[in-house]
Amino acid sequence: MTSAQYIVFEGLEGCGKSTHVTRLATTLNGIATREPGGTALGATLRATMADTSNTALSPRAEALMMAADRAQHLNEVVKPALAEGRHVVSARSVYSSLAYQGYGRMLDIDELRYINNWAIGGRWPDLVVFINVPLDVLHERLKRRELDRFEREDRAFFERVLTGYQTLASADPARWLIIDGLPPKNELEPVIARLVRERLSL
């Protein structure tokens, strides 16, 4: 019997992570969750970090808040579910911090990796599903909604984040599954489910 798997979706804002997290979790009879915000503490931290009035939040403070959310999330949600034999499907993970606070905010990647590895107790995701959508397409999608503090960043920031994701994926191809996010969600859903099952032998 295959052990429970920790699967995460990564990508830039507007790529469709939340939709596919919910759909894949349903398909696998697992639980859907997210970072930040998958716990009561995380919801408070998420609201603070997304608040557009927090213009003075330093990159280091932001990184530590993300790590704190992640520590609580792994302890309260992820590890207990895996111990019960349930697959966990999360929107974002430790890799978001490496991409956003590391490449995006230009903090030291090795330091972030150390801090976050400690926060998660060494429990990294089993599979990262990266939904790849061109920046121009994402920009058009974001025009349709009210933007939070992260979504209001400039193009140069998101270009660095995208480069970060690409670099992380290239360094660990066995753990990453790159998905073309341009097709309609209903077309992508079975494709993602099939590829995840194949990769993890589910």
Rosetta blueprint (number, residue, H / E / L):
1 M L
2 T L
3 S L
4 A L
5 Q L
6 Y E
7 I E
8 V E
9 F E
10 E E
11 G L
12 L L
13 E L
14 G L
15 C L
16 G L
17 K H
18 S H
19 T H
20 H H
21 V H
22 T H
23 R H
24 L H
25 A H
26 T H
27 T H
28 L L
29 N L
30 G L
31 I E
32 A E
33 T E
34 R E
35 E L
36 P L
37 G L
38 G L
39 T L
40 A H
41 L H
42 G H
43 A H
44 T H
45 L H
46 R H
47 A H
48 T H
49 M H
50 A H
51 D L
52 T L
53 S L
54 N L
55 T L
56 A L
57 L L
58 S L
59 P H
60 R H
61 A H
62 E H
63 A H
64 L H
65 M H
66 M H
67 A H
68 A H
69 D H
70 R H
71 A H
72 Q H
73 H H
74 L H
75 N H
76 E H
77 V H
78 V H
79 K H
80 P H
81 A H
82 L H
83 A H
84 E L
85 G L
86 R L
87 H L
88 V E
89 V E
90 S E
91 A E
92 R L
93 S L
94 V H
95 Y H
96 S H
97 S H
98 L H
99 A H
100 Y H
101 Q H
102 G H
103 Y H
104 G H
105 R L
106 M L
107 L L
108 D L
109 I H
110 D H
111 E H
112 L H
113 R H
114 Y H
115 I H
116 N H
117 N H
118 W H
119 A H
120 I L
121 G L
122 G L
123 R L
124 W L
125 P L
126 D L
127 L E
128 V E
129 V E
130 F E
131 I E
132 N E
133 V L
134 P L
135 L H
136 D H
137 V H
138 L H
139 H H
140 E H
141 R H
142 L H
143 K L
144 R L
145 R L
146 E L
147 L L
148 D L
149 R L
150 F L
151 E L
152 R L
153 E L
154 D L
155 R H
156 A H
157 F H
158 F H
159 E H
160 R H
161 V H
162 L H
163 T H
164 G H
165 Y H
166 Q H
167 T H
168 L H
169 A H
170 S H
171 A H
172 D L
173 P L
174 A L
175 R L
176 W E
177 L E
178 I E
179 I E
180 D E
181 G L
182 L L
183 P L
184 P L
185 K H
186 N H
187 E H
188 L H
189 E H
190 P H
191 V H
192 I H
193 A H
194 R H
195 L H
196 V H
197 R H
198 E H
199 R H
200 L H
201 S L
202 L L
